[in-house]
Structures are given as C-alpha cells and as structure tokens.
Amino acid sequence: MFKIGERIKELRLEKGFTQAQLGKLIGVSQKAIDYWERSVNEPKASYIIALVKTFDVTFNEFFENVNI
C-alpha cells in the first residue's frame, strides 16, 4: 500500500513532470508538491481533483493501492 504522496510521485514521474512543472499546472508551489510527496502534509480535495485531471486518471486509478 502507498501513502498518497508516494502515489503522487509515481504518477508525476510516469508523466515526466518535474515537481515545479506539476506545481505550475495545478497552481501550487514546487515546495507544496515536495511536501506532498514526502508526506509532510496532504493535498486538499480541490488539489486532488486537479491532480486527477492533470494525470488523466480516474479517481479509482489515483487512489489505487493508496492507504487512506
């Protein structure tokens, strides 16, 4: 099982985005992406929606194997 941050990192790398690029696409800083990926904190629901759209996955695919 993944933490949500590990899943974000996995999907980001699959799409070939840097943290800065992903942050720009969804309207947050690179540092926010870094904090999410390291599980320092978690994204709000509105950013999860943006991540799902940006990664072009369903919510089920996004949360696949995520321990919530």
Predicted model as a PDB file, atoms N, CA, C, CB and O in Angstrom, pLDDT in the B-factor column:
MODEL        1                                                                  
ATOM      1  N   MET A   1       0.830  -1.187   0.000  1.00 78.00           N  
ATOM      2  CA  MET A   1       0.000   0.000   0.000  1.00 78.00           C  
ATOM      3  C   MET A   1       0.878   1.256   0.000  1.00 78.00           C  
ATOM      4  CB  MET A   1      -0.946  -0.005   1.215  1.00 78.00           C  
ATOM      5  O   MET A   1       1.909   1.320   0.669  1.00 78.00           O  
ATOM      6  N   PHE A   2       0.440   2.232  -0.760  1.00 81.00           N  
ATOM      7  CA  PHE A   2       1.147   3.510  -0.864  1.00 81.00           C  
ATOM      8  C   PHE A   2       0.554   4.531   0.099  1.00 81.00           C  
ATOM      9  CB  PHE A   2       1.090   4.045  -2.306  1.00 81.00           C  
ATOM     10  O   PHE A   2      -0.607   4.431   0.496  1.00 81.00           O  
ATOM     11  N   LYS A   3       1.366   5.506   0.464  1.00 93.00           N  
ATOM     12  CA  LYS A   3       0.837   6.736   1.027  1.00 93.00           C  
ATOM     13  C   LYS A   3       0.462   7.598  -0.163  1.00 93.00           C  
ATOM     14  CB  LYS A   3       1.875   7.458   1.987  1.00 93.00           C  
ATOM     15  O   LYS A   3       0.976   7.396  -1.263  1.00 93.00           O  
ATOM     16  N   ILE A   4      -0.424   8.554   0.045  1.00 95.00           N  
ATOM     17  CA  ILE A   4      -0.872   9.381  -1.076  1.00 95.00           C  
ATOM     18  C   ILE A   4       0.296  10.112  -1.740  1.00 95.00           C  
ATOM     19  CB  ILE A   4      -1.915  10.391  -0.600  1.00 95.00           C  
ATOM     20  O   ILE A   4       0.307  10.283  -2.959  1.00 95.00           O  
ATOM     21  N   GLY A   5       1.271  10.540  -0.950  1.00 96.00           N  
ATOM     22  CA  GLY A   5       2.431  11.234  -1.509  1.00 96.00           C  
ATOM     23  C   GLY A   5       3.248  10.359  -2.436  1.00 96.00           C  
ATOM     24  O   GLY A   5       3.749  10.823  -3.461  1.00 96.00           O  
ATOM     25  N   GLU A   6       3.382   9.092  -2.077  1.00 95.00           N  
ATOM     26  CA  GLU A   6       4.116   8.150  -2.934  1.00 95.00           C  
ATOM     27  C   GLU A   6       3.385   7.962  -4.261  1.00 95.00           C  
ATOM     28  CB  GLU A   6       4.294   6.783  -2.221  1.00 95.00           C  
ATOM     29  O   GLU A   6       4.012   7.832  -5.313  1.00 95.00           O  
ATOM     30  N   ARG A   7       2.055   7.950  -4.201  1.00 96.00           N  
ATOM     31  CA  ARG A   7       1.259   7.796  -5.422  1.00 96.00           C  
ATOM     32  C   ARG A   7       1.392   9.031  -6.313  1.00 96.00           C  
ATOM     33  CB  ARG A   7      -0.225   7.550  -5.072  1.00 96.00           C  
ATOM     34  O   ARG A   7       1.494   8.910  -7.534  1.00 96.00           O  
ATOM     35  N   ILE A   8       1.391  10.207  -5.708  1.00 97.00           N  
ATOM     36  CA  ILE A   8       1.568  11.437  -6.485  1.00 97.00           C  
ATOM     37  C   ILE A   8       2.919  11.406  -7.194  1.00 97.00           C  
ATOM     38  CB  ILE A   8       1.460  12.690  -5.572  1.00 97.00           C  
ATOM     39  O   ILE A   8       3.009  11.723  -8.380  1.00 97.00           O  
ATOM     40  N   LYS A   9       3.959  11.027  -6.471  1.00 97.00           N  
ATOM     41  CA  LYS A   9       5.288  10.968  -7.074  1.00 97.00           C  
ATOM     42  C   LYS A   9       5.333   9.955  -8.208  1.00 97.00           C  
ATOM     43  CB  LYS A   9       6.335  10.620  -6.020  1.00 97.00           C  
ATOM     44  O   LYS A   9       5.895  10.227  -9.269  1.00 97.00           O  
ATOM     45  N   GLU A  10       4.742   8.790  -7.983  1.00 96.00           N  
ATOM     46  CA  GLU A  10       4.726   7.750  -9.017  1.00 96.00           C  
ATOM     47  C   GLU A  10       4.051   8.261 -10.292  1.00 96.00           C  
ATOM     48  CB  GLU A  10       4.002   6.488  -8.500  1.00 96.00           C  
ATOM     49  O   GLU A  10       4.585   8.099 -11.389  1.00 96.00           O  
ATOM     50  N   LEU A  11       2.884   8.873 -10.144  1.00 97.00           N  
ATOM     51  CA  LEU A  11       2.162   9.371 -11.313  1.00 97.00           C  
ATOM     52  C   LEU A  11       2.896  10.537 -11.974  1.00 97.00           C  
ATOM     53  CB  LEU A  11       0.752   9.802 -10.916  1.00 97.00           C  
ATOM     54  O   LEU A  11       2.914  10.648 -13.200  1.00 97.00           O  
ATOM     55  N   ARG A  12       3.497  11.397 -11.168  1.00 98.00           N  
ATOM     56  CA  ARG A  12       4.260  12.528 -11.721  1.00 98.00           C  
ATOM     57  C   ARG A  12       5.412  12.028 -12.579  1.00 98.00           C  
ATOM     58  CB  ARG A  12       4.798  13.430 -10.589  1.00 98.00           C  
ATOM     59  O   ARG A  12       5.639  12.528 -13.681  1.00 98.00           O  
ATOM     60  N   LEU A  13       6.137  11.041 -12.071  1.00 98.00           N  
ATOM     61  CA  LEU A  13       7.271  10.504 -12.832  1.00 98.00           C  
ATOM     62  C   LEU A  13       6.814   9.781 -14.093  1.00 98.00           C  
ATOM     63  CB  LEU A  13       8.088   9.553 -11.962  1.00 98.00           C  
ATOM     64  O   LEU A  13       7.474   9.860 -15.129  1.00 98.00           O  
ATOM     65  N   GLU A  14       5.688   9.079 -14.009  1.00 97.00           N  
ATOM     66  CA  GLU A  14       5.146   8.418 -15.199  1.00 97.00           C  
ATOM     67  C   GLU A  14       4.838   9.421 -16.303  1.00 97.00           C  
ATOM     68  CB  GLU A  14       3.882   7.635 -14.843  1.00 97.00           C  
ATOM     69  O   GLU A  14       5.031   9.136 -17.485  1.00 97.00           O  
ATOM     70  N   LYS A  15       4.356  10.600 -15.908  1.00 97.00           N  
ATOM     71  CA  LYS A  15       4.023  11.647 -16.886  1.00 97.00           C  
ATOM     72  C   LYS A  15       5.246  12.469 -17.291  1.00 97.00           C  
ATOM     73  CB  LYS A  15       2.950  12.573 -16.317  1.00 97.00           C  
ATOM     74  O   LYS A  15       5.175  13.256 -18.234  1.00 97.00           O  
ATOM     75  N   GLY A  16       6.361  12.297 -16.592  1.00 98.00           N  
ATOM     76  CA  GLY A  16       7.578  13.004 -16.949  1.00 98.00           C  
ATOM     77  C   GLY A  16       7.625  14.447 -16.477  1.00 98.00           C  
ATOM     78  O   GLY A  16       8.366  15.253 -17.040  1.00 98.00           O  
ATOM     79  N   PHE A  17       6.844  14.793 -15.451  1.00 98.00           N  
ATOM     80  CA  PHE A  17       6.832  16.152 -14.927  1.00 98.00           C  
ATOM     81  C   PHE A  17       7.861  16.304 -13.813  1.00 98.00           C  
ATOM     82  CB  PHE A  17       5.434  16.521 -14.416  1.00 98.00           C  
ATOM     83  O   PHE A  17       8.103  15.374 -13.044  1.00 98.00           O  
ATOM     84  N   THR A  18       8.457  17.479 -13.738  1.00 98.00           N  
ATOM     85  CA  THR A  18       9.227  17.833 -12.549  1.00 98.00           C  
ATOM     86  C   THR A  18       8.220  18.301 -11.497  1.00 98.00           C  
ATOM     87  CB  THR A  18      10.315  18.951 -12.859  1.00 98.00           C  
ATOM     88  O   THR A  18       7.051  18.537 -11.803  1.00 98.00           O  
ATOM     89  N   GLN A  19       8.686  18.430 -10.266  1.00 98.00           N  
ATOM     90  CA  GLN A  19       7.810  18.965  -9.226  1.00 98.00           C  
ATOM     91  C   GLN A  19       7.354  20.374  -9.584  1.00 98.00           C  
ATOM     92  CB  GLN A  19       8.524  18.966  -7.863  1.00 98.00           C  
ATOM     93  O   GLN A  19       6.191  20.724  -9.384  1.00 98.00           O  
ATOM     94  N   ALA A  20       8.262  21.176 -10.111  1.00 98.00           N  
ATOM     95  CA  ALA A  20       7.929  22.554 -10.480  1.00 98.00           C  
ATOM     96  C   ALA A  20       6.890  22.593 -11.597  1.00 98.00           C  
ATOM     97  CB  ALA A  20       9.190  23.309 -10.912  1.00 98.00           C  
ATOM     98  O   ALA A  20       5.957  23.395 -11.550  1.00 98.00           O  
ATOM     99  N   GLN A  21       7.047  21.734 -12.596  1.00 98.00           N  
ATOM    100  CA  GLN A  21       6.088  21.696 -13.705  1.00 98.00           C  
ATOM    101  C   GLN A  21       4.701  21.294 -13.212  1.00 98.00           C  
ATOM    102  CB  GLN A  21       6.564  20.721 -14.795  1.00 98.00           C  
ATOM    103  O   GLN A  21       3.701  21.909 -13.582  1.00 98.00           O  
ATOM    104  N   LEU A  22       4.648  20.265 -12.380  1.00 98.00           N  
ATOM    105  CA  LEU A  22       3.353  19.826 -11.856  1.00 98.00           C  
ATOM    106  C   LEU A  22       2.727  20.922 -11.008  1.00 98.00           C  
ATOM    107  CB  LEU A  22       3.508  18.536 -11.030  1.00 98.00           C  
ATOM    108  O   LEU A  22       1.529  21.183 -11.113  1.00 98.00           O  
ATOM    109  N   GLY A  23       3.524  21.558 -10.176  1.00 98.00           N  
ATOM    110  CA  GLY A  23       3.005  22.643  -9.356  1.00 98.00           C  
ATOM    111  C   GLY A  23       2.398  23.755 -10.197  1.00 98.00           C  
ATOM    112  O   GLY A  23       1.322  24.266  -9.885  1.00 98.00           O  
ATOM    113  N   LYS A  24       3.088  24.122 -11.257  1.00 98.00           N  
ATOM    114  CA  LYS A  24       2.586  25.182 -12.141  1.00 98.00           C  
ATOM    115  C   LYS A  24       1.265  24.771 -12.795  1.00 98.00           C  
ATOM    116  CB  LYS A  24       3.631  25.516 -13.226  1.00 98.00           C  
ATOM    117  O   LYS A  24       0.355  25.587 -12.939  1.00 98.00           O  
ATOM    118  N   LEU A  25       1.172  23.510 -13.185  1.00 98.00           N  
ATOM    119  CA  LEU A  25      -0.042  23.025 -13.845  1.00 98.00           C  
ATOM    120  C   LEU A  25      -1.263  23.061 -12.928  1.00 98.00           C  
ATOM    121  CB  LEU A  25       0.174  21.611 -14.344  1.00 98.00           C  
ATOM    122  O   LEU A  25      -2.379  23.292 -13.392  1.00 98.00           O  
ATOM    123  N   ILE A  26      -1.060  22.835 -11.639  1.00 98.00           N  
ATOM    124  CA  ILE A  26      -2.219  22.792 -10.741  1.00 98.00           C  
ATOM    125  C   ILE A  26      -2.312  24.007  -9.815  1.00 98.00           C  
ATOM    126  CB  ILE A  26      -2.167  21.535  -9.909  1.00 98.00           C  
ATOM    127  O   ILE A  26      -3.246  24.109  -9.020  1.00 98.00           O  
ATOM    128  N   GLY A  27      -1.358  24.920  -9.915  1.00 98.00           N  
ATOM    129  CA  GLY A  27      -1.447  26.169  -9.169  1.00 98.00           C  
ATOM    130  C   GLY A  27      -0.898  26.139  -7.757  1.00 98.00           C  
ATOM    131  O   GLY A  27      -1.405  26.832  -6.874  1.00 98.00           O  
ATOM    132  N   VAL A  28       0.136  25.341  -7.539  1.00 98.00           N  
ATOM    133  CA  VAL A  28       0.808  25.325  -6.234  1.00 98.00           C  
ATOM    134  C   VAL A  28       2.312  25.440  -6.467  1.00 98.00           C  
ATOM    135  CB  VAL A  28       0.461  24.020  -5.426  1.00 98.00           C  
ATOM    136  O   VAL A  28       2.793  25.335  -7.595  1.00 98.00           O  
ATOM    137  N   SER A  29       3.031  25.654  -5.390  1.00 98.00           N  
ATOM    138  CA  SER A  29       4.484  25.776  -5.495  1.00 98.00           C  
ATOM    139  C   SER A  29       5.143  24.400  -5.622  1.00 98.00           C  
ATOM    140  CB  SER A  29       5.046  26.520  -4.274  1.00 98.00           C  
ATOM    141  O   SER A  29       4.540  23.369  -5.325  1.00 98.00           O  
ATOM    142  N   GLN A  30       6.385  24.420  -6.068  1.00 98.00           N  
ATOM    143  CA  GLN A  30       7.179  23.181  -6.118  1.00 98.00           C  
ATOM    144  C   GLN A  30       7.316  22.611  -4.716  1.00 98.00           C  
ATOM    145  CB  GLN A  30       8.584  23.440  -6.740  1.00 98.00           C  
ATOM    146  O   GLN A  30       7.301  21.394  -4.525  1.00 98.00           O  
ATOM    147  N   LYS A  31       7.451  23.501  -3.732  1.00 98.00           N  
ATOM    148  CA  LYS A  31       7.609  23.065  -2.342  1.00 98.00           C  
ATOM    149  C   LYS A  31       6.367  22.308  -1.863  1.00 98.00           C  
ATOM    150  CB  LYS A  31       7.878  24.279  -1.425  1.00 98.00           C  
ATOM    151  O   LYS A  31       6.493  21.342  -1.110  1.00 98.00           O  
ATOM    152  N   ALA A  32       5.182  22.724  -2.282  1.00 98.00           N  
ATOM    153  CA  ALA A  32       3.949  22.016  -1.911  1.00 98.00           C  
ATOM    154  C   ALA A  32       3.981  20.593  -2.457  1.00 98.00           C  
ATOM    155  CB  ALA A  32       2.698  22.768  -2.440  1.00 98.00           C  
ATOM    156  O   ALA A  32       3.645  19.643  -1.749  1.00 98.00           O  
ATOM    157  N   ILE A  33       4.388  20.447  -3.725  1.00 98.00           N  
ATOM    158  CA  ILE A  33       4.488  19.109  -4.325  1.00 98.00           C  
ATOM    159  C   ILE A  33       5.495  18.276  -3.540  1.00 98.00           C  
ATOM    160  CB  ILE A  33       4.904  19.198  -5.826  1.00 98.00           C  
ATOM    161  O   ILE A  33       5.235  17.110  -3.243  1.00 98.00           O  
ATOM    162  N   ASP A  34       6.632  18.856  -3.207  1.00 98.00           N  
ATOM    163  CA  ASP A  34       7.659  18.164  -2.432  1.00 98.00           C  
ATOM    164  C   ASP A  34       7.095  17.701  -1.085  1.00 98.00           C  
ATOM    165  CB  ASP A  34       8.881  19.081  -2.215  1.00 98.00           C  
ATOM    166  O   ASP A  34       7.310  16.558  -0.683  1.00 98.00           O  
ATOM    167  N   TYR A  35       6.381  18.579  -0.394  1.00 98.00           N  
ATOM    168  CA  TYR A  35       5.800  18.220   0.904  1.00 98.00           C  
ATOM    169  C   TYR A  35       4.787  17.086   0.765  1.00 98.00           C  
ATOM    170  CB  TYR A  35       5.132  19.443   1.545  1.00 98.00           C  
ATOM    171  O   TYR A  35       4.747  16.180   1.598  1.00 98.00           O  
ATOM    172  N   TRP A  36       3.972  17.135  -0.282  1.00 98.00           N  
ATOM    173  CA  TRP A  36       3.003  16.049  -0.500  1.00 98.00           C  
ATOM    174  C   TRP A  36       3.722  14.731  -0.739  1.00 98.00           C  
ATOM    175  CB  TRP A  36       2.079  16.371  -1.695  1.00 98.00           C  
ATOM    176  O   TRP A  36       3.374  13.704  -0.157  1.00 98.00           O  
ATOM    177  N   GLU A  37       4.729  14.775  -1.601  1.00 97.00           N  
ATOM    178  CA  GLU A  37       5.431  13.537  -1.958  1.00 97.00           C  
ATOM    179  C   GLU A  37       6.185  12.943  -0.768  1.00 97.00           C  
ATOM    180  CB  GLU A  37       6.404  13.799  -3.104  1.00 97.00           C  
ATOM    181  O   GLU A  37       6.346  11.725  -0.684  1.00 97.00           O  
ATOM    182  N   ARG A  38       6.638  13.777   0.135  1.00 97.00           N  
ATOM    183  CA  ARG A  38       7.355  13.292   1.317  1.00 97.00           C  
ATOM    184  C   ARG A  38       6.408  13.068   2.499  1.00 97.00           C  
ATOM    185  CB  ARG A  38       8.453  14.284   1.710  1.00 97.00           C  
ATOM    186  O   ARG A  38       6.849  12.766   3.608  1.00 97.00           O  
ATOM    187  N   SER A  39       5.115  13.216   2.253  1.00 93.00           N  
ATOM    188  CA  SER A  39       4.069  13.014   3.267  1.00 93.00           C  
ATOM    189  C   SER A  39       4.227  13.940   4.474  1.00 93.00           C  
ATOM    190  CB  SER A  39       4.080  11.569   3.735  1.00 93.00           C  
ATOM    191  O   SER A  39       3.863  13.585   5.595  1.00 93.00           O  
ATOM    192  N   VAL A  40       4.772  15.129   4.227  1.00 96.00           N  
ATOM    193  CA  VAL A  40       4.829  16.151   5.270  1.00 96.00           C  
ATOM    194  C   VAL A  40       3.412  16.659   5.519  1.00 96.00           C  
ATOM    195  CB  VAL A  40       5.788  17.326   4.865  1.00 96.00           C  
ATOM    196  O   VAL A  40       3.009  16.891   6.659  1.00 96.00           O  
ATOM    197  N   ASN A  41       2.666  16.825   4.427  1.00 95.00           N  
ATOM    198  CA  ASN A  41       1.242  17.124   4.506  1.00 95.00           C  
ATOM    199  C   ASN A  41       0.554  16.545   3.280  1.00 95.00           C  
ATOM    200  CB  ASN A  41       0.991  18.657   4.614  1.00 95.00           C  
ATOM    201  O   ASN A  41       1.211  15.990   2.399  1.00 95.00           O  
ATOM    202  N   GLU A  42      -0.769  16.672   3.222  1.00 94.00           N  
ATOM    203  CA  GLU A  42      -1.536  16.089   2.124  1.00 94.00           C  
ATOM    204  C   GLU A  42      -2.289  17.186   1.381  1.00 94.00           C  
ATOM    205  CB  GLU A  42      -2.520  15.015   2.647  1.00 94.00           C  
ATOM    206  O   GLU A  42      -2.637  18.211   1.967  1.00 94.00           O  
ATOM    207  N   PRO A  43      -2.538  16.970   0.091  1.00 97.00           N  
ATOM    208  CA  PRO A  43      -3.274  17.974  -0.683  1.00 97.00           C  
ATOM    209  C   PRO A  43      -4.741  18.049  -0.267  1.00 97.00           C  
ATOM    210  CB  PRO A  43      -3.177  17.664  -2.175  1.00 97.00           C  
ATOM    211  O   PRO A  43      -5.348  17.054   0.129  1.00 97.00           O  
ATOM    212  N   LYS A  44      -5.290  19.255  -0.369  1.00 96.00           N  
ATOM    213  CA  LYS A  44      -6.727  19.448  -0.152  1.00 96.00           C  
ATOM    214  C   LYS A  44      -7.479  18.777  -1.304  1.00 96.00           C  
ATOM    215  CB  LYS A  44      -7.091  20.980  -0.053  1.00 96.00           C  
ATOM    216  O   LYS A  44      -6.907  18.472  -2.351  1.00 96.00           O  
ATOM    217  N   ALA A  45      -8.760  18.560  -1.084  1.00 96.00           N  
ATOM    218  CA  ALA A  45      -9.600  17.888  -2.085  1.00 96.00           C  
ATOM    219  C   ALA A  45      -9.548  18.590  -3.439  1.00 96.00           C  
ATOM    220  CB  ALA A  45     -11.044  17.820  -1.598  1.00 96.00           C  
ATOM    221  O   ALA A  45      -9.519  17.929  -4.477  1.00 96.00           O  
ATOM    222  N   SER A  46      -9.536  19.917  -3.438  1.00 97.00           N  
ATOM    223  CA  SER A  46      -9.517  20.647  -4.715  1.00 97.00           C  
ATOM    224  C   SER A  46      -8.240  20.344  -5.499  1.00 97.00           C  
ATOM    225  CB  SER A  46      -9.638  22.167  -4.471  1.00 97.00           C  
ATOM    226  O   SER A  46      -8.268  20.290  -6.728  1.00 97.00           O  
ATOM    227  N   TYR A  47      -7.123  20.146  -4.799  1.00 98.00           N  
ATOM    228  CA  TYR A  47      -5.876  19.823  -5.487  1.00 98.00           C  
ATOM    229  C   TYR A  47      -5.856  18.357  -5.927  1.00 98.00           C  
ATOM    230  CB  TYR A  47      -4.674  20.122  -4.579  1.00 98.00           C  
ATOM    231  O   TYR A  47      -5.229  18.022  -6.932  1.00 98.00           O  
ATOM    232  N   ILE A  48      -6.524  17.497  -5.194  1.00 97.00           N  
ATOM    233  CA  ILE A  48      -6.629  16.104  -5.637  1.00 97.00           C  
ATOM    234  C   ILE A  48      -7.402  16.042  -6.951  1.00 97.00           C  
ATOM    235  CB  ILE A  48      -7.321  15.226  -4.554  1.00 97.00           C  
ATOM    236  O   ILE A  48      -7.041  15.291  -7.856  1.00 97.00           O  
ATOM    237  N   ILE A  49      -8.462  16.834  -7.048  1.00 97.00           N  
ATOM    238  CA  ILE A  49      -9.227  16.895  -8.304  1.00 97.00           C  
ATOM    239  C   ILE A  49      -8.325  17.379  -9.436  1.00 97.00           C  
ATOM    240  CB  ILE A  49     -10.465  17.832  -8.158  1.00 97.00           C  
ATOM    241  O   ILE A  49      -8.347  16.819 -10.532  1.00 97.00           O  
ATOM    242  N   ALA A  50      -7.535  18.415  -9.175  1.00 98.00           N  
ATOM    243  CA  ALA A  50      -6.615  18.938 -10.194  1.00 98.00           C  
ATOM    244  C   ALA A  50      -5.566  17.901 -10.575  1.00 98.00           C  
ATOM    245  CB  ALA A  50      -5.928  20.215  -9.692  1.00 98.00           C  
ATOM    246  O   ALA A  50      -5.221  17.775 -11.750  1.00 98.00           O  
ATOM    247  N   LEU A  51      -5.060  17.162  -9.600  1.00 98.00           N  
ATOM    248  CA  LEU A  51      -4.069  16.115  -9.885  1.00 98.00           C  
ATOM    249  C   LEU A  51      -4.668  15.018 -10.757  1.00 98.00           C  
ATOM    250  CB  LEU A  51      -3.533  15.511  -8.576  1.00 98.00           C  
ATOM    251  O   LEU A  51      -4.036  14.565 -11.712  1.00 98.00           O  
ATOM    252  N   VAL A  52      -5.877  14.594 -10.432  1.00 98.00           N  
ATOM    253  CA  VAL A  52      -6.551  13.554 -11.221  1.00 98.00           C  
ATOM    254  C   VAL A  52      -6.695  14.008 -12.672  1.00 98.00           C  
ATOM    255  CB  VAL A  52      -7.943  13.221 -10.619  1.00 98.00           C  
ATOM    256  O   VAL A  52      -6.423  13.243 -13.597  1.00 98.00           O  
ATOM    257  N   LYS A  53      -7.120  15.242 -12.865  1.00 98.00           N  
ATOM    258  CA  LYS A  53      -7.277  15.780 -14.230  1.00 98.00           C  
ATOM    259  C   LYS A  53      -5.928  15.887 -14.937  1.00 98.00           C  
ATOM    260  CB  LYS A  53      -7.958  17.164 -14.191  1.00 98.00           C  
ATOM    261  O   LYS A  53      -5.808  15.527 -16.108  1.00 98.00           O  
ATOM    262  N   THR A  54      -4.920  16.379 -14.229  1.00 98.00           N  
ATOM    263  CA  THR A  54      -3.595  16.578 -14.827  1.00 98.00           C  
ATOM    264  C   THR A  54      -2.952  15.250 -15.203  1.00 98.00           C  
ATOM    265  CB  THR A  54      -2.684  17.343 -13.861  1.00 98.00           C  
ATOM    266  O   THR A  54      -2.327  15.131 -16.258  1.00 98.00           O  
ATOM    267  N   PHE A  55      -3.106  14.259 -14.343  1.00 98.00           N  
ATOM    268  CA  PHE A  55      -2.529  12.942 -14.618  1.00 98.00           C  
ATOM    269  C   PHE A  55      -3.387  12.129 -15.590  1.00 98.00           C  
ATOM    270  CB  PHE A  55      -2.353  12.169 -13.316  1.00 98.00           C  
ATOM    271  O   PHE A  55      -2.966  11.071 -16.058  1.00 98.00           O  
ATOM    272  N   ASP A  56      -4.605  12.633 -15.894  1.00 97.00           N  
ATOM    273  CA  ASP A  56      -5.535  11.962 -16.804  1.00 97.00           C  
ATOM    274  C   ASP A  56      -5.828  10.534 -16.341  1.00 97.00           C  
ATOM    275  CB  ASP A  56      -4.966  11.947 -18.230  1.00 97.00           C  
ATOM    276  O   ASP A  56      -5.724   9.571 -17.101  1.00 97.00           O  
ATOM    277  N   VAL A  57      -6.200  10.439 -15.055  1.00 97.00           N  
ATOM    278  CA  VAL A  57      -6.590   9.157 -14.467  1.00 97.00           C  
ATOM    279  C   VAL A  57      -7.942   9.329 -13.797  1.00 97.00           C  
ATOM    280  CB  VAL A  57      -5.521   8.647 -13.446  1.00 97.00           C  
ATOM    281  O   VAL A  57      -8.384  10.452 -13.555  1.00 97.00           O  
ATOM    282  N   THR A  58      -8.594   8.217 -13.499  1.00 96.00           N  
ATOM    283  CA  THR A  58      -9.839   8.269 -12.743  1.00 96.00           C  
ATOM    284  C   THR A  58      -9.501   8.362 -11.251  1.00 96.00           C  
ATOM    285  CB  THR A  58     -10.732   7.017 -13.043  1.00 96.00           C  
ATOM    286  O   THR A  58      -8.360   8.134 -10.848  1.00 96.00           O  
ATOM    287  N   PHE A  59     -10.499   8.697 -10.447  1.00 95.00           N  
ATOM    288  CA  PHE A  59     -10.270   8.717  -9.004  1.00 95.00           C  
ATOM    289  C   PHE A  59      -9.881   7.325  -8.510  1.00 95.00           C  
ATOM    290  CB  PHE A  59     -11.527   9.220  -8.262  1.00 95.00           C  
ATOM    291  O   PHE A  59      -9.018   7.185  -7.644  1.00 95.00           O  
ATOM    292  N   ASN A  60     -10.523   6.300  -9.064  1.00 94.00           N  
ATOM    293  CA  ASN A  60     -10.158   4.926  -8.675  1.00 94.00           C  
ATOM    294  C   ASN A  60      -8.701   4.616  -9.000  1.00 94.00           C  
ATOM    295  CB  ASN A  60     -11.068   3.915  -9.378  1.00 94.00           C  
ATOM    296  O   ASN A  60      -7.994   3.998  -8.204  1.00 94.00           O  
ATOM    297  N   GLU A  61      -8.265   5.052 -10.175  1.00 93.00           N  
ATOM    298  CA  GLU A  61      -6.858   4.815 -10.543  1.00 93.00           C  
ATOM    299  C   GLU A  61      -5.919   5.622  -9.640  1.00 93.00           C  
ATOM    300  CB  GLU A  61      -6.616   5.186 -12.032  1.00 93.00           C  
ATOM    301  O   GLU A  61      -4.866   5.129  -9.236  1.00 93.00           O  
ATOM    302  N   PHE A  62      -6.303   6.855  -9.329  1.00 94.00           N  
ATOM    303  CA  PHE A  62      -5.467   7.694  -8.476  1.00 94.00           C  
ATOM    304  C   PHE A  62      -5.291   7.073  -7.094  1.00 94.00           C  
ATOM    305  CB  PHE A  62      -6.073   9.092  -8.349  1.00 94.00           C  
ATOM    306  O   PHE A  62      -4.190   7.056  -6.543  1.00 94.00           O  
ATOM    307  N   PHE A  63      -6.386   6.566  -6.546  1.00 94.00           N  
ATOM    308  CA  PHE A  63      -6.339   6.011  -5.195  1.00 94.00           C  
ATOM    309  C   PHE A  63      -6.044   4.524  -5.140  1.00 94.00           C  
ATOM    310  CB  PHE A  63      -7.624   6.270  -4.512  1.00 94.00           C  
ATOM    311  O   PHE A  63      -6.102   3.914  -4.073  1.00 94.00           O  
ATOM    312  N   GLU A  64      -5.725   3.934  -6.301  1.00 88.00           N  
ATOM    313  CA  GLU A  64      -5.374   2.521  -6.352  1.00 88.00           C  
ATOM    314  C   GLU A  64      -4.174   2.256  -5.450  1.00 88.00           C  
ATOM    315  CB  GLU A  64      -5.073   2.083  -7.803  1.00 88.00           C  
ATOM    316  O   GLU A  64      -3.137   2.907  -5.575  1.00 88.00           O  
ATOM    317  N   ASN A  65      -4.321   1.307  -4.553  1.00 85.00           N  
ATOM    318  CA  ASN A  65      -3.253   0.904  -3.616  1.00 85.00           C  
ATOM    319  C   ASN A  65      -2.813   2.011  -2.671  1.00 85.00           C  
ATOM    320  CB  ASN A  65      -2.057   0.424  -4.388  1.00 85.00           C  
ATOM    321  O   ASN A  65      -1.707   1.953  -2.134  1.00 85.00           O  
ATOM    322  N   VAL A  66      -3.662   3.027  -2.455  1.00 86.00           N  
ATOM    323  CA  VAL A  66      -3.327   4.098  -1.514  1.00 86.00           C  
ATOM    324  C   VAL A  66      -3.985   3.795  -0.179  1.00 86.00           C  
ATOM    325  CB  VAL A  66      -3.779   5.491  -2.053  1.00 86.00           C  
ATOM    326  O   VAL A  66      -5.175   3.489  -0.101  1.00 86.00           O  
ATOM    327  N   ASN A  67      -3.186   3.888   0.857  1.00 84.00           N  
ATOM    328  CA  ASN A  67      -3.664   3.676   2.209  1.00 84.00           C  
ATOM    329  C   ASN A  67      -4.148   5.004   2.759  1.00 84.00           C  
ATOM    330  CB  ASN A  67      -2.560   3.065   3.109  1.00 84.00           C  
ATOM    331  O   ASN A  67      -3.348   5.895   3.043  1.00 84.00           O  
ATOM    332  N   ILE A  68      -5.482   5.138   2.911  1.00 71.00           N  
ATOM    333  CA  ILE A  68      -6.034   6.405   3.410  1.00 71.00           C  
ATOM    334  C   ILE A  68      -6.646   6.249   4.773  1.00 71.00           C  
ATOM    335  CB  ILE A  68      -7.068   6.948   2.454  1.00 71.00           C  
ATOM    336  O   ILE A  68      -7.155   7.218   5.335  1.00 71.00           O  
TER     337      ILE A  68                                                      
ENDMDL                                                                          
END                                                                             
